[in-house]
């Protein structure tokens, strides 16, 4: 990977981390169970995406 691509991956991982933090904060402040359920599903999506991005970075580092 080029340096530019590595920086993009780092940014993408940081964005997912920020979205995870936002989802967690939002879940803690909600009272409506439907909204909590929705936010938990969004949280799971961002956790999965971060995991996938991290796996790509690990694969690259092992080459």
Beta strands, then each sheet from edge to edge (+ up, - down):
end
